[in-house]
Amino acid sequence: MHPLFARPKRCRLPARSNPCSVLLFLTLAHGTAAAQEANRSTTQPAQQPNGTAPTSQPAEPLRSEREYFTTRAISATPAPDPPIYVHRASELAEWFGAEDAASLSWLDVGIEQNTRYEHRQNYYPAGNLNDNRFLMRNRAYVGIREIVDPLRFGFEFQDARAPGNDFPETTGDVDENDILQAFGELYFKNALADKHPLSFRVGRQSFDLVNRRLVARNGFRNSTNNFDGFRVRAGDDTTPWEINVLALMPVERFARQLDQPDDERWFYGLTGEFRQLDPGILFKPYYFVLDTDRKGFNRYDRELHTVGLNVFGLLGDSGFDYDLDGAWQFGKSERRNHRAFATHAELGYTFVNDWKPRLAAFVDYASGDRHPFDRTNERFDRLFGASHLFYAPTDMFTRENLIQPGLRGTLKPIKGLTIEGFYRAYWLASDSDTWLPNNVRARYGRNGDFIGHGLDIIAIFQVTRQLTIEIGYSHLTAGEFVQNLPNGDDSDFFYVQTTLRL
């Protein structure tokens, strides 16, 4: 058994236990055993090996250690598959004293509970409102692997709620009692080479691709992007190369009804990851197509093509790392041509110190529509990408019509604690286009283009393997564009979040 799951003696439940006491017992017992694990980085989740009981034929690890360098750009490392909170059922069976715990090594299970308190002052996406609110999200996962290989299955449930929320309700906050994933998969472990798998997955899916800027499984937002369709994956995040082929329908969210695929939209993708030159340079080329065929009178189609390349790595042994990403969009946007561009560039330096300090400078650019009434739409479309931390914890900025230079500092002063600090400045790429996602536009650019200065600080404490506490504060000092809005003023955001994974 891996030392992570070692314990001084077997723990047993009382003879009579209700489900709540069982859950509490499991959390406390397992959390005590795991309290000595290494802290989890905010930039890339620690990839934990499987904790199954030893057998004569060891089961395939739940997720393998990544052998290749992963980007140090904030929030840009794709989440593992299955999700980070999922582990072997045999691990739980051992804690209950089952004699044949190893027989459950084919079953993946996991529960995640996320609760967040937020205080927002001058929150522009909600119409410049102030509020104190709670957001709650519960996830549960069940998966079957190995026992009927090459056939595998996965099912993930999600319930997202916003009790006591005074803001206008959106499906970004509320998505009650719904199916996040439900798929079947053909998985061939050594199809392309030794430990180089090939998989065909069909059904409802949720995942990250490339650097999460265009396709992401949301972490901070209360609800989550998902798709219906198929994904072919040659390789995984531990192999020298990986290719993904996608044909998916985005799932349309409903607050209190079952989510349904949007059959008027198809999302196609081809991505590659080439890691052989690690750690000096890693390539991630990608090509996405979002094809929208709307039905009904006076509704127009869209066909957006996005071609791009993400390159990142280390500059030798200098301590410097870099991350570069560029994406070009073209196609048709309703009755207009579409031509847009977005880029990210980052250079960081990690000091040799017990606190592991890192400083980075970065800049993001996403084009805006310079002439809203001409025949060409120049606003970049972020597709299904994440925004949180990429552009601000407040979620008042996204990868559309934005110029964002910034600085980032990271410290790990004690075991399990990571502190992140940011300074950013925000401009509209086009002062005649909309500030998204706030849906604020100054006609003909009369408000100027400088939105303001942003200061953010985030502290994440990994209390145990199961429990994480996160605290964040952001302040936006209003620039010319905001000051010229009705009630335009500085904005503040504070939150406390707990995540419990069983």
BABA-27041 format. One line per field, with one value per residue (C-alpha): residue number from 0; residue in three letters; chain; x, y, z. Coordinates in Angstrom, 3 decimals. Last residue first. Example, Ala and Ser with C-alpha at 12.3 -4.5 7.8 and 13.67 -1.06 7.14 Angstrom:
2
n: 1,0
res: Ser,Ala
chain: A,A
X: 13.670,12.300
Y: -1.060,-4.500
Z: 7.140,7.800
% end
This chain:
502
n: 501,500,499,498,497,496,495,494,493,492,491,490,489,488,487,486,485,484,483,482,481,480,479,478,477,476,475,474,473,472,471,470,469,468,467,466,465,464,463,462,461,460,459,458,457,456,455,454,453,452,451,450,449,448,447,446,445,444,443,442,441,440,439,438,437,436,435,434,433,432,431,430,429,428,427,426,425,424,423,422,421,420,419,418,417,416,415,414,413,412,411,410,409,408,407,406,405,404,403,402,401,400,399,398,397,396,395,394,393,392,391,390,389,388,387,386,385,384,383,382,381,380,379,378,377,376,375,374,373,372,371,370,369,368,367,366,365,364,363,362,361,360,359,358,357,356,355,354,353,352,351,350,349,348,347,346,345,344,343,342,341,340,339,338,337,336,335,334,333,332,331,330,329,328,327,326,325,324,323,322,321,320,319,318,317,316,315,314,313,312,311,310,309,308,307,306,305,304,303,302,301,300,299,298,297,296,295,294,293,292,291,290,289,288,287,286,285,284,283,282,281,280,279,278,277,276,275,274,273,272,271,270,269,268,267,266,265,264,263,262,261,260,259,258,257,256,255,254,253,252,251,250,249,248,247,246,245,244,243,242,241,240,239,238,237,236,235,234,233,232,231,230,229,228,227,226,225,224,223,222,221,220,219,218,217,216,215,214,213,212,211,210,209,208,207,206,205,204,203,202,201,200,199,198,197,196,195,194,193,192,191,190,189,188,187,186,185,184,183,182,181,180,179,178,177,176,175,174,173,172,171,170,169,168,167,166,165,164,163,162,161,160,159,158,157,156,155,154,153,152,151,150,149,148,147,146,145,144,143,142,141,140,139,138,137,136,135,134,133,132,131,130,129,128,127,126,125,124,123,122,121,120,119,118,117,116,115,114,113,112,111,110,109,108,107,106,105,104,103,102,101,100,99,98,97,96,95,94,93,92,91,90,89,88,87,86,85,84,83,82,81,80,79,78,77,76,75,74,73,72,71,70,69,68,67,66,65,64,63,62,61,60,59,58,57,56,55,54,53,52,51,50,49,48,47,46,45,44,43,42,41,40,39,38,37,36,35,34,33,32,31,30,29,28,27,26,25,24,23,22,21,20,19,18,17,16,15,14,13,12,11,10,9,8,7,6,5,4,3,2,1,0
res: Leu,Arg,Leu,Thr,Thr,Gln,Val,Tyr,Phe,Phe,Asp,Ser,Asp,Asp,Gly,Asn,Pro,Leu,Asn,Gln,Val,Phe,Glu,Gly,Ala,Thr,Leu,His,Ser,Tyr,Gly,Ile,Glu,Ile,Thr,Leu,Gln,Arg,Thr,Val,Gln,Phe,Ile,Ala,Ile,Ile,Asp,Leu,Gly,His,Gly,Ile,Phe,Asp,Gly,Asn,Arg,Gly,Tyr,Arg,Ala,Arg,Val,Asn,Asn,Pro,Leu,Trp,Thr,Asp,Ser,Asp,Ser,Ala,Leu,Trp,Tyr,Ala,Arg,Tyr,Phe,Gly,Glu,Ile,Thr,Leu,Gly,Lys,Ile,Pro,Lys,Leu,Thr,Gly,Arg,Leu,Gly,Pro,Gln,Ile,Leu,Asn,Glu,Arg,Thr,Phe,Met,Asp,Thr,Pro,Ala,Tyr,Phe,Leu,His,Ser,Ala,Gly,Phe,Leu,Arg,Asp,Phe,Arg,Glu,Asn,Thr,Arg,Asp,Phe,Pro,His,Arg,Asp,Gly,Ser,Ala,Tyr,Asp,Val,Phe,Ala,Ala,Leu,Arg,Pro,Lys,Trp,Asp,Asn,Val,Phe,Thr,Tyr,Gly,Leu,Glu,Ala,His,Thr,Ala,Phe,Ala,Arg,His,Asn,Arg,Arg,Glu,Ser,Lys,Gly,Phe,Gln,Trp,Ala,Gly,Asp,Leu,Asp,Tyr,Asp,Phe,Gly,Ser,Asp,Gly,Leu,Leu,Gly,Phe,Val,Asn,Leu,Gly,Val,Thr,His,Leu,Glu,Arg,Asp,Tyr,Arg,Asn,Phe,Gly,Lys,Arg,Asp,Thr,Asp,Leu,Val,Phe,Tyr,Tyr,Pro,Lys,Phe,Leu,Ile,Gly,Pro,Asp,Leu,Gln,Arg,Phe,Glu,Gly,Thr,Leu,Gly,Tyr,Phe,Trp,Arg,Glu,Asp,Asp,Pro,Gln,Asp,Leu,Gln,Arg,Ala,Phe,Arg,Glu,Val,Pro,Met,Leu,Ala,Leu,Val,Asn,Ile,Glu,Trp,Pro,Thr,Thr,Asp,Asp,Gly,Ala,Arg,Val,Arg,Phe,Gly,Asp,Phe,Asn,Asn,Thr,Ser,Asn,Arg,Phe,Gly,Asn,Arg,Ala,Val,Leu,Arg,Arg,Asn,Val,Leu,Asp,Phe,Ser,Gln,Arg,Gly,Val,Arg,Phe,Ser,Leu,Pro,His,Lys,Asp,Ala,Leu,Ala,Asn,Lys,Phe,Tyr,Leu,Glu,Gly,Phe,Ala,Gln,Leu,Ile,Asp,Asn,Glu,Asp,Val,Asp,Gly,Thr,Thr,Glu,Pro,Phe,Asp,Asn,Gly,Pro,Ala,Arg,Ala,Asp,Gln,Phe,Glu,Phe,Gly,Phe,Arg,Leu,Pro,Asp,Val,Ile,Glu,Arg,Ile,Gly,Val,Tyr,Ala,Arg,Asn,Arg,Met,Leu,Phe,Arg,Asn,Asp,Asn,Leu,Asn,Gly,Ala,Pro,Tyr,Tyr,Asn,Gln,Arg,His,Glu,Tyr,Arg,Thr,Asn,Gln,Glu,Ile,Gly,Val,Asp,Leu,Trp,Ser,Leu,Ser,Ala,Ala,Asp,Glu,Ala,Gly,Phe,Trp,Glu,Ala,Leu,Glu,Ser,Ala,Arg,His,Val,Tyr,Ile,Pro,Pro,Asp,Pro,Ala,Pro,Thr,Ala,Ser,Ile,Ala,Arg,Thr,Thr,Phe,Tyr,Glu,Arg,Glu,Ser,Arg,Leu,Pro,Glu,Ala,Pro,Gln,Ser,Thr,Pro,Ala,Thr,Gly,Asn,Pro,Gln,Gln,Ala,Pro,Gln,Thr,Thr,Ser,Arg,Asn,Ala,Glu,Gln,Ala,Ala,Ala,Thr,Gly,His,Ala,Leu,Thr,Leu,Phe,Leu,Leu,Val,Ser,Cys,Pro,Asn,Ser,Arg,Ala,Pro,Leu,Arg,Cys,Arg,Lys,Pro,Arg,Ala,Phe,Leu,Pro,His,Met
chain: A,A,A,A,A,A,A,A,A,A,A,A,A,A,A,A,A,A,A,A,A,A,A,A,A,A,A,A,A,A,A,A,A,A,A,A,A,A,A,A,A,A,A,A,A,A,A,A,A,A,A,A,A,A,A,A,A,A,A,A,A,A,A,A,A,A,A,A,A,A,A,A,A,A,A,A,A,A,A,A,A,A,A,A,A,A,A,A,A,A,A,A,A,A,A,A,A,A,A,A,A,A,A,A,A,A,A,A,A,A,A,A,A,A,A,A,A,A,A,A,A,A,A,A,A,A,A,A,A,A,A,A,A,A,A,A,A,A,A,A,A,A,A,A,A,A,A,A,A,A,A,A,A,A,A,A,A,A,A,A,A,A,A,A,A,A,A,A,A,A,A,A,A,A,A,A,A,A,A,A,A,A,A,A,A,A,A,A,A,A,A,A,A,A,A,A,A,A,A,A,A,A,A,A,A,A,A,A,A,A,A,A,A,A,A,A,A,A,A,A,A,A,A,A,A,A,A,A,A,A,A,A,A,A,A,A,A,A,A,A,A,A,A,A,A,A,A,A,A,A,A,A,A,A,A,A,A,A,A,A,A,A,A,A,A,A,A,A,A,A,A,A,A,A,A,A,A,A,A,A,A,A,A,A,A,A,A,A,A,A,A,A,A,A,A,A,A,A,A,A,A,A,A,A,A,A,A,A,A,A,A,A,A,A,A,A,A,A,A,A,A,A,A,A,A,A,A,A,A,A,A,A,A,A,A,A,A,A,A,A,A,A,A,A,A,A,A,A,A,A,A,A,A,A,A,A,A,A,A,A,A,A,A,A,A,A,A,A,A,A,A,A,A,A,A,A,A,A,A,A,A,A,A,A,A,A,A,A,A,A,A,A,A,A,A,A,A,A,A,A,A,A,A,A,A,A,A,A,A,A,A,A,A,A,A,A,A,A,A,A,A,A,A,A,A,A,A,A,A,A,A,A,A,A,A,A,A,A,A,A,A,A,A,A,A,A,A,A,A,A,A,A,A,A,A,A,A,A,A,A,A,A,A,A,A,A,A,A,A,A,A,A,A,A,A,A,A,A,A,A,A,A,A,A,A,A,A,A,A,A,A,A,A,A,A,A,A,A,A,A,A,A
X: -14.179,-13.445,-14.430,-13.956,-14.334,-14.597,-14.313,-14.942,-14.326,-15.006,-14.665,-15.524,-14.584,-17.229,-19.483,-22.973,-23.986,-20.834,-18.190,-16.147,-16.062,-14.426,-12.046,-10.648,-12.223,-9.948,-10.893,-10.282,-10.086,-10.011,-9.691,-9.851,-9.595,-9.956,-9.234,-10.332,-9.897,-6.133,-5.866,-5.758,-4.717,-4.696,-5.294,-4.680,-5.708,-4.794,-6.043,-5.372,-6.998,-6.430,-9.084,-11.344,-9.269,-11.034,-12.654,-16.297,-17.270,-16.242,-18.858,-21.588,-20.246,-21.135,-21.740,-22.692,-20.858,-19.415,-17.996,-17.203,-18.924,-17.339,-16.658,-13.613,-11.987,-9.297,-10.908,-8.244,-7.473,-4.447,-3.481,-1.658,-1.789,-0.938,-1.032,-0.480,-0.080,-0.369,-0.005,3.404,4.376,5.495,4.416,4.676,3.479,3.693,1.894,2.250,-0.134,-0.961,-4.613,-6.098,-9.691,-12.438,-13.211,-11.254,-13.267,-13.530,-15.991,-15.407,-14.243,-11.238,-9.692,-8.447,-7.032,-8.002,-11.621,-12.219,-12.677,-13.147,-16.219,-15.957,-13.856,-15.178,-12.849,-14.613,-13.694,-17.131,-16.860,-19.606,-19.654,-21.965,-19.985,-16.739,-13.808,-15.149,-12.822,-9.639,-8.404,-5.005,-3.364,-0.059,2.142,4.900,5.831,7.430,7.831,8.681,9.322,9.136,12.150,14.141,15.637,13.697,11.206,11.146,8.203,7.567,4.033,2.437,-1.251,-2.887,-6.259,-7.357,-10.548,-12.030,-15.717,-17.740,-21.165,-24.754,-24.654,-20.982,-19.268,-15.720,-12.367,-10.596,-6.857,-5.413,-2.004,-0.551,2.869,4.001,7.497,9.755,12.892,15.017,18.094,18.499,17.328,14.615,11.712,8.540,5.483,3.920,0.174,-0.847,-4.026,-6.733,-10.332,-13.064,-16.454,-19.586,-22.672,-26.235,-28.962,-32.437,-35.083,-37.680,-36.891,-33.998,-30.444,-27.501,-24.502,-21.130,-18.303,-15.088,-11.884,-8.252,-5.430,-1.637,-0.113,3.691,6.098,9.537,12.648,11.388,10.520,11.425,9.214,6.107,3.858,0.202,-2.350,-5.853,-8.644,-12.079,-15.688,-18.523,-22.043,-24.913,-28.614,-28.982,-28.341,-28.013,-30.458,-30.106,-32.741,-34.969,-34.492,-31.851,-31.599,-28.231,-27.773,-25.292,-22.837,-23.136,-19.909,-17.586,-14.060,-10.666,-7.852,-4.162,-1.467,2.317,5.103,2.529,1.639,-1.190,-3.028,-2.575,-4.817,-8.177,-11.338,-14.210,-17.890,-21.120,-22.946,-21.137,-20.412,-19.604,-20.039,-22.217,-20.939,-18.152,-14.890,-13.821,-15.241,-14.405,-12.738,-12.480,-11.103,-8.700,-8.407,-4.749,-5.132,-8.448,-10.385,-13.202,-16.929,-18.702,-22.153,-22.108,-19.434,-15.759,-13.312,-9.913,-6.347,-3.659,0.128,1.236,3.454,2.712,-0.298,-2.970,-1.449,-4.396,-7.258,-10.308,-13.760,-15.877,-19.446,-20.567,-22.750,-21.307,-22.752,-26.214,-28.449,-30.028,-30.127,-28.245,-28.005,-25.047,-24.023,-27.614,-28.488,-30.617,-30.708,-28.723,-30.386,-29.027,-30.377,-29.569,-27.448,-27.572,-25.547,-26.289,-23.996,-23.984,-21.143,-21.364,-18.540,-18.364,-15.692,-15.584,-12.086,-12.213,-15.036,-13.331,-10.789,-12.882,-16.252,-16.929,-19.091,-18.840,-20.624,-20.724,-22.233,-22.206,-23.209,-23.119,-23.841,-24.584,-23.833,-24.818,-24.134,-25.470,-23.872,-26.253,-25.507,-22.517,-21.268,-20.722,-20.501,-19.765,-19.654,-19.507,-19.248,-19.613,-18.615,-19.470,-18.055,-18.810,-17.038,-17.851,-15.862,-16.035,-14.078,-14.812,-12.415,-10.347,-13.385,-11.924,-8.967,-11.191,-11.716,-11.474,-13.557,-12.492,-14.551,-11.362,-10.317,-13.595,-12.922,-9.620,-11.212,-13.672,-10.736,-10.448,-12.260,-11.708,-9.222,-11.695,-11.312,-9.527,-7.070,-7.639,-5.903,-3.030,-3.769,-4.986,-2.107,0.757,3.217,2.852,3.345,6.714,6.446,6.282,2.759,2.190,-0.460,-4.157,-6.366,-3.419,-4.066,-4.677,-1.807,-1.924,-0.710,-2.664,-1.807,-4.787,-5.675,-4.300,-3.907,-1.327,-2.098,-1.528,-1.032,-3.165,-1.314,-1.024,-2.620,-0.084,-1.269,0.735,2.623,0.816,1.121,-2.584,-3.541,-4.209,-6.062,-8.278,-9.231,-10.500,-12.183,-13.921,-14.977,-16.414,-18.381,-19.806,-20.717,-22.264,-24.444,-25.506,-26.687,-24.409,-25.098,-22.239,-19.786,-17.425,-14.054,-10.525,-7.602,-4.320,-1.405,-2.609,-1.000,-2.929,-0.214,2.387,1.231,0.000
Y: 12.038,15.556,18.618,22.046,25.191,28.701,32.163,35.139,38.866,41.119,44.887,47.345,51.002,53.317,53.936,54.877,55.501,54.799,57.479,56.322,52.801,53.862,56.344,53.848,52.348,50.780,47.099,45.271,41.530,39.370,35.602,32.839,29.137,26.218,22.680,19.467,15.867,15.474,17.484,21.197,22.215,25.971,28.270,32.012,34.428,38.077,40.286,43.901,45.272,48.636,50.205,50.057,52.209,52.471,55.909,56.528,58.046,54.954,55.337,54.003,53.059,49.392,47.424,43.742,42.898,39.696,41.503,45.165,45.790,47.390,51.052,51.247,48.348,46.308,47.507,48.149,46.465,46.712,43.765,43.223,39.739,37.907,34.153,32.443,28.670,26.840,23.051,23.139,26.631,29.758,28.644,31.899,33.044,36.460,37.602,40.701,41.993,43.179,42.793,43.974,42.837,42.621,38.989,36.593,37.325,39.925,40.531,37.002,38.529,36.179,38.120,37.456,33.936,33.579,32.742,32.997,29.404,28.558,27.323,29.437,32.528,34.392,37.186,40.378,41.384,41.097,42.170,43.716,47.156,48.381,47.393,48.969,48.143,44.777,43.617,41.564,39.449,40.347,38.930,39.997,38.326,38.991,36.272,35.967,32.655,31.997,28.380,29.133,26.907,28.955,28.522,31.228,30.524,32.988,33.587,34.814,34.915,35.610,35.165,35.822,36.415,37.177,37.890,37.841,36.948,37.894,39.310,38.077,35.617,35.362,33.687,32.325,33.261,33.016,33.121,31.862,32.482,31.032,31.469,30.177,30.688,29.414,30.934,29.198,29.407,25.645,25.559,28.062,25.909,25.086,26.426,26.538,26.849,26.971,28.133,27.768,28.743,28.365,29.964,29.076,31.029,30.768,33.396,33.553,35.658,32.862,29.561,27.167,28.120,26.251,26.937,25.373,25.912,24.623,24.058,23.546,23.006,22.852,22.068,22.066,21.520,23.115,22.846,20.310,18.273,17.811,14.711,16.492,16.829,17.580,17.592,18.918,18.393,19.774,19.927,21.692,21.297,23.700,23.464,20.210,22.039,19.080,19.096,19.875,18.355,21.026,23.343,25.871,24.806,24.352,23.763,20.982,21.720,19.142,17.256,15.910,15.660,14.253,14.328,13.561,12.852,12.622,11.458,9.801,10.829,13.291,10.732,8.887,8.699,10.157,9.864,11.940,11.466,13.379,15.251,18.158,19.689,23.074,23.292,25.147,26.975,28.830,28.167,24.881,24.948,22.025,24.018,24.452,27.721,29.021,25.635,25.218,22.395,20.756,20.404,17.892,17.246,14.417,13.160,10.147,8.349,7.778,5.996,5.368,4.612,4.014,4.405,2.150,0.127,1.416,2.467,0.056,-0.595,0.320,-0.091,1.701,1.556,4.050,4.589,7.936,9.744,13.041,16.179,14.762,17.174,17.787,21.609,23.915,27.331,29.744,29.892,29.028,32.566,34.054,37.844,38.663,38.419,34.922,33.409,29.883,29.592,25.966,23.520,19.768,17.549,13.828,12.035,8.687,6.761,3.493,1.176,-1.494,-2.739,-4.105,-5.670,-5.630,-3.026,0.091,1.113,4.667,6.393,10.133,12.490,16.275,18.839,22.602,25.359,29.127,31.553,35.236,38.720,41.338,44.692,45.586,47.298,45.631,41.982,41.818,45.077,43.893,47.147,45.500,41.723,39.525,35.824,32.701,29.471,25.822,22.917,19.260,16.520,12.800,10.041,6.510,4.360,0.606,-1.988,-2.119,-3.528,-7.057,-5.533,-4.887,-8.631,-8.599,-5.475,-3.473,-0.356,1.548,-1.152,-0.782,2.908,2.203,-0.592,1.950,3.497,7.271,10.303,13.832,14.773,14.156,11.013,12.304,14.889,18.669,20.549,22.844,26.493,27.754,30.230,29.740,27.236,24.898,21.191,19.447,15.773,12.614,13.157,10.587,8.063,8.220,5.524,3.171,-0.108,-2.871,-4.864,-8.610,-10.444,-7.953,-4.977,-2.951,0.024,3.505,4.810,7.449,11.123,13.681,16.962,19.612,22.153,25.888,25.928,23.412,20.687,20.338,17.139,14.460,14.283,14.806,11.717,9.323,11.934,12.786,9.136,8.819,12.207,11.974,8.344,9.008,11.994,9.995,7.057,9.443,10.936,7.529,6.331,4.111,1.056,-1.355,1.471,1.904,0.260,1.658,-0.586,0.499,2.858,4.019,4.035,5.683,8.068,5.411,3.485,0.000
Z: -0.110,-1.308,0.716,-0.809,1.276,-0.123,1.398,-0.853,-1.183,-4.176,-4.422,-7.209,-7.672,-9.099,-12.082,-10.881,-14.534,-16.611,-17.202,-14.208,-15.658,-18.954,-17.292,-14.819,-11.730,-9.147,-9.135,-5.861,-5.376,-2.233,-1.941,0.670,-0.120,2.301,1.117,2.859,1.679,1.370,4.543,5.355,1.828,2.365,-0.591,-0.237,-2.989,-3.493,-6.305,-7.334,-10.506,-12.179,-14.405,-17.452,-19.839,-23.234,-23.355,-22.497,-25.877,-27.810,-30.571,-28.259,-24.858,-24.330,-21.142,-21.418,-18.187,-19.635,-21.562,-22.117,-25.464,-28.540,-29.415,-27.142,-28.994,-27.219,-24.002,-21.409,-18.099,-15.809,-13.641,-10.328,-8.909,-5.665,-5.037,-1.678,-1.361,1.960,2.351,3.989,4.955,3.089,-0.397,-2.344,-5.797,-7.465,-10.606,-12.747,-15.387,-18.876,-19.939,-23.225,-23.700,-26.310,-25.475,-23.292,-20.153,-17.454,-14.618,-13.279,-9.949,-9.716,-12.625,-16.195,-16.191,-12.521,-13.450,-17.193,-18.403,-22.075,-23.901,-27.074,-26.198,-29.238,-30.417,-31.531,-35.069,-36.731,-40.365,-42.562,-40.891,-38.118,-35.027,-36.340,-34.047,-32.874,-30.138,-30.220,-27.337,-25.858,-22.770,-21.200,-18.614,-16.112,-13.639,-10.210,-8.427,-4.769,-3.735,0.028,0.670,-1.859,-5.308,-7.113,-9.908,-12.821,-15.140,-18.672,-20.051,-23.428,-24.276,-27.639,-29.249,-32.831,-34.759,-38.269,-38.685,-41.737,-41.010,-41.513,-38.577,-37.647,-40.583,-40.608,-39.095,-35.764,-35.033,-31.733,-30.161,-26.971,-25.398,-21.987,-20.564,-17.800,-16.265,-13.628,-15.865,-16.165,-19.784,-20.616,-19.469,-21.394,-23.197,-26.659,-27.341,-30.995,-32.669,-35.273,-34.479,-37.112,-36.437,-38.393,-37.445,-38.738,-38.668,-37.200,-39.003,-39.052,-37.383,-36.989,-36.103,-37.620,-35.381,-36.292,-33.791,-35.362,-33.397,-34.460,-31.992,-31.753,-28.336,-28.484,-25.581,-25.394,-23.234,-20.703,-22.679,-26.349,-26.678,-25.328,-28.358,-27.615,-30.412,-30.851,-33.397,-32.571,-33.647,-31.811,-33.132,-32.451,-33.395,-31.451,-28.178,-25.824,-22.906,-19.210,-16.953,-15.471,-12.512,-13.641,-17.266,-19.002,-22.732,-23.466,-26.271,-29.091,-29.737,-32.437,-31.069,-32.119,-29.559,-30.154,-27.548,-27.571,-25.266,-22.930,-19.357,-20.145,-22.264,-25.558,-28.614,-27.571,-29.644,-28.277,-29.022,-28.547,-25.795,-24.134,-20.745,-19.212,-15.447,-12.942,-9.845,-11.618,-9.805,-11.401,-14.883,-17.168,-19.906,-23.671,-25.112,-22.444,-20.713,-21.781,-24.348,-23.444,-20.195,-19.666,-19.314,-21.134,-22.060,-24.389,-26.421,-25.579,-27.899,-26.257,-27.399,-24.805,-24.774,-21.895,-24.254,-27.726,-29.806,-28.512,-25.077,-22.827,-25.251,-23.831,-25.420,-23.525,-22.390,-21.088,-18.572,-17.326,-15.700,-15.112,-13.227,-9.862,-9.826,-12.171,-10.486,-10.528,-14.201,-14.991,-13.923,-11.141,-10.966,-7.837,-4.437,-3.741,-0.545,-1.659,-4.832,-5.991,-8.111,-8.063,-10.116,-10.934,-12.723,-14.522,-16.192,-18.094,-19.518,-22.219,-23.178,-20.577,-18.540,-15.114,-16.182,-15.489,-14.035,-12.895,-10.293,-9.597,-7.200,-7.287,-4.936,-5.491,-3.082,-3.597,-0.777,-1.132,0.119,-2.436,-4.025,-7.458,-10.456,-12.947,-12.202,-14.585,-12.965,-9.395,-7.455,-4.096,-3.968,-0.875,-1.575,0.575,-1.116,-0.525,-2.547,-1.874,-3.817,-3.738,-5.434,-6.757,-9.213,-9.292,-10.768,-7.553,-5.726,-5.335,-3.511,-0.486,0.087,3.893,4.260,7.309,6.608,5.830,3.427,1.530,1.061,-0.702,-2.710,-4.129,-5.985,-6.234,-7.697,-6.311,-9.040,-11.855,-14.031,-16.060,-14.751,-14.891,-17.692,-16.623,-17.508,-14.084,-13.786,-16.214,-14.772,-17.732,-17.224,-17.617,-18.468,-16.367,-15.123,-12.380,-13.350,-12.641,-11.138,-11.346,-13.237,-10.739,-9.293,-10.126,-7.007,-4.972,-2.804,-1.495,-3.607,-2.969,-6.506,-7.194,-6.589,-9.331,-7.568,-9.193,-11.359,-10.776,-7.340,-6.099,-3.720,-0.536,0.109,2.137,5.916,6.713,4.720,7.590,9.593,6.578,6.127,9.654,9.805,6.428,6.846,10.291,9.017,6.117,8.358,10.897,8.173,6.855,10.277,12.299,14.418,15.082,15.539,12.619,12.479,12.250,11.427,12.982,12.420,8.992,5.532,2.677,1.539,2.276,-0.833,0.000
% end
